[in-house]
């Protein structure tokens, strides 16, 4: 929704640019990169909660907007902004495209990523669309720099048309595939009965407590569903709706609780944090540290110190 709002504002810029009162909102171009990164994270992780520190991604947009809005107070736009503004936008957007691609590539390789084929295809489309937008913006900037008016006009026109195209594709997709934008809507057409949901939930919890399948690093949604004889869509629905967690967080929650037991005996057993991470199902120490801090708010070393105190 925010992306559509900013994209619509971006398309309307040629019509409002002459009105100084709107100039402070002109630099929404610096918001598209962070929005792509946030959306990539939400798809890969299954959810995204905006935190205070995430607002730091919008600092460049705020700074440039404040500088540009100086015209409201009788100041001329600072020269370096006028010269390098387009290049800054290109570099900023290109950086976030790279970050989003690397984030998606790293997380998709993980067996715990909840992303399905439809979501993955849509994410690839969005990243590809961003690349096209960036390419046309670079072409327009190049034509403007070398005073090739034909190239500038052509590239600028294609750029705006493609943004308009993306807006319409997103709006149409939101109507036809609302589950791509909210996992809550995803299960409105589910035929899973409440009685079966309760039975599957009890079966899942019993297995997690007794059999502890989460200790296996290869524990994925399909393998666990097969082990419990529960259809994959139903198991995913139960985890999402009942526990308000995506599958990786659901599994990691049990792993972290298991690791707490071992960390509390760290001084006795003399086991390393890496050994504990492996024993509870994590692939690496860094992944374990990140998951532990995400679920507890502190690092494993800090937890050990608290237990020893």
N, C-alpha and C positions, 0 to 999 in steps of 0.2 A: 504493500500500500504506500509506504514512504517512497519507494523507488518510483512508483507511478506518479506520485505527487511531484517529485523533483524532476522527473523526465518531462512531465507536462509543463512545468515551469520553464525548463530548459528550451523546449520548443517555442514557448511564448516569449522568450527573451527578445527577439527582434522587434516585438510590438511594444514592450514595456521599457526597453533600454533608455528611451528618451525621457522617461519620467524619473527624476532624481530620487523621489521618495522610495523607489523600488531598487535602487542601485545596491543597497547593502545586502540584498538577497540574490544578487546577480551570480555570485560565485558558488552556485550549487554544484558546479562541475567537480569541486573538491569533495563532494559527498558520495559520488557514485562508486569510487573505489572502496571505501569502508563498507558501503551497503553490499557490494559484491562479496566482500570477505565475510561479513556477518551472515549473509545468506548461505555461503559455502559451508560455514561452520554449523549453521542450523540443519543443513541437509546431512552432513557427514556425522554429526553428533546426535541427530534425531531431535534436538531441541536447542534453543538459544535464549538465554536470559541476559538482557542488557544490564551491564554493571556500570558503576560510576566510572571506573577506570577505562571502560570502552569508549567513553565520550572523548578521550584524548585523541581518537582517530579523526575527530572533526575539528581539531585545533587549527590546521591549515585553512580550512574553510572560514572559520571565525576570524582569523587574523586578516585574511585577504578581504573579507567582507567589511571589516572595520576600516581598513585602509581605503577601500573603494568608497565607503560611505563618507569619507572625509570631504567629499565634494558637497555634501549636504551643508557643511559649515563654511563653505567658501574656499576650501583648499583644492588645489588641482591634484589630480591623481599622481602619486609618486612615480617618477619616470621609470624606475626599474620594473615596477609592476606592469606598466603599460607595455614595456618591451618584452619582458620575459614571462608574462602571465600565461600565455598559451603554452609555452614550453614547460612551465611549472605544472600546468594541468596535465600535459602529456606524460611527463615524468612521474607525476603522482599516480595517475591512472595506470600507467604501465607497471609501476611497482606493485600496486595492489592486485593486478591481474596475475603477476608472477607469484605473489604470496598466496593467492587463492588457489592457483594451479598446484603449487607445491604442497599446500595444506590438503587439498583433495587427493593428490597422488599418494601422500604419506599415509593418510587415514584409510583410504580405500584398500590399500594393501593389507591393512590389519584385518584379521578374521573376526573382529568384534564390531566392525562398523555395521550399523543397522540399515544403511542405504540400500534401496532396492533398485531394480533395473530402470524403472520409470523415473525415479528421482535422479538417478545417475545420468540418464539421457537428458533430462531437463537441465541439470547442472552443467553438463557439457555444452548444451545449447546456449545457456546464459554466458558462459565464459567465452564461447566462440563469438557471440554477439558483441561482447565487450571488445574483443580483439578487432572485429570489423570496425566498430565505432572508433577505436583508437587509431587504426590504420587510416581511416578517412580523415581523422583530425590531424594526423601527421602530414598527410598529403596536402590538406588545406593550408596548414602552417608553412609547409615547404613552398607552396605556390605563392603565399603572401610574402614570404621572406625574399624570394627571388623575383617578385613582381610579375609572376606568370598568372595573369588574371583568369585566363581560361581554366587552368588547373585549379585555382583557388575556388572559383565559382562552382565548377563541377564537383569538386570534393566536398565543399561546404553544403551543397545541395543534397548530395548522396548521404552525407552525415546526418542531416536533419530528417531526411526521408526514412533512413534506417532506424533512427530513434523513434520516429512515429510508428514505424512497422513493429518495433519491439513492444511499444506500449499496447498496441492492438493485439499482438500475439499473447502477451501476458494477461490482458483482460479476458480474452477468449479462453485461454487455458484455465484461468481462475474459475470460470463458469463451468467448464467441462471436467476439469480435474482439480477440484478444490483441495483434495488430499495432498497435493504437492505443496500447499502453503500452510496446512494445519493438520497435524496427525489426529486431532480430536475429531475433525469432520470425517476422517478416513473410515471410521467404523460405524457411521450412521446407517449404512446399508448392510451391516453384518447380520447374519442369521444365527449367530451364537446365542443360545438361550441362557437365561440367568442361572438355571439349574446346572447346566453344563459348565458355565463359567465358574461357578462355585466349586464344582467337582474338580475341574482342571487346576484351579488355584490351589486347592488342598493337596492335590497330587504334586504340583510343582513345589510347594513349600516343604512337603515331606521329603521329596528327593533332595532338595537343597540342604536340609538339615541332617539327613541320614547318610545319603550317598555322596554328597559333596561333589557334584560334577564340575563345579567351578574350579577345582584344583587342577583340572586338566587344561593346559594352555590352549588346546584345540577345541575348547567348549564354545560352540557357536549356536546361534538360534536354530538352524536346521538340525544340527546333531543332537541338541537337547530335545527338540521337538520329536525327533525320531526315537530317542531313548525313552521318552515319556509317552509315546504313542498319542501325541497331541498334534493336530494340524498346525503347520507353521504360522498361518495367519491368525489362528486362535491364540496361540502362545504369545505372539507379538502383541495382540490386542489386550490380553490379560496383563502382561507386564506394563504396557503403556497406560492402560486405564486404571487398573487396580493399584499399582504402585507409583504411578505418575513418574515413571522412569523409562528411559530407553534401555534396550537389552544390555549394551556394554556397562552402563551405570548399575543396572540390576546385578549383573555378575560381579562387578568390581566391588559393590557394597559388601558382598559376602567375603570376597577375597581380603578386603581391608579388615573386616572384623576378625577373620582368621589370622591375619598377620599381626594384629594387636596382641593376640595370645602369645605368639612367638617373640614379639618385640619386648613384651613385659618380662620374658625370661632370658633376654639377651645377655645379661651379665652372668647368668648361670650356665647357659648352654654354649656361650661364646660363638654363636653363629653370626655370620655377617649379614648385613642388610640385603646384599645381593642373593645370598643363599635363601633367606626368608622370602624374598620376592619370587624366586624360582619355585619355591615349595608351595606357594599359594596360587600359582598359575600365571604369573607375569613373565613376559619375555625379556625384559630388561630392567635395570635399576632405575633408569630415568622415567620409564613409564610407570613403574611402581611409585616412585616419589611423587610424580604429578597426580596420580590417582589418589594416593594417600592424603596429600595436602588438599585436594579438591573435596574429599569426603570428610576430613577431620579438621581442616583449617590450619594444621601444623605439619611440619616435615617429620619423617620417621625418626630422625636423630633427636628432634625436640621431644617426641613422644617417649623415647627411651630415657631421656633425662628426667622427664616428669615422673616416670615409673620408678626411677632409681632414687628420686628425692624423698 
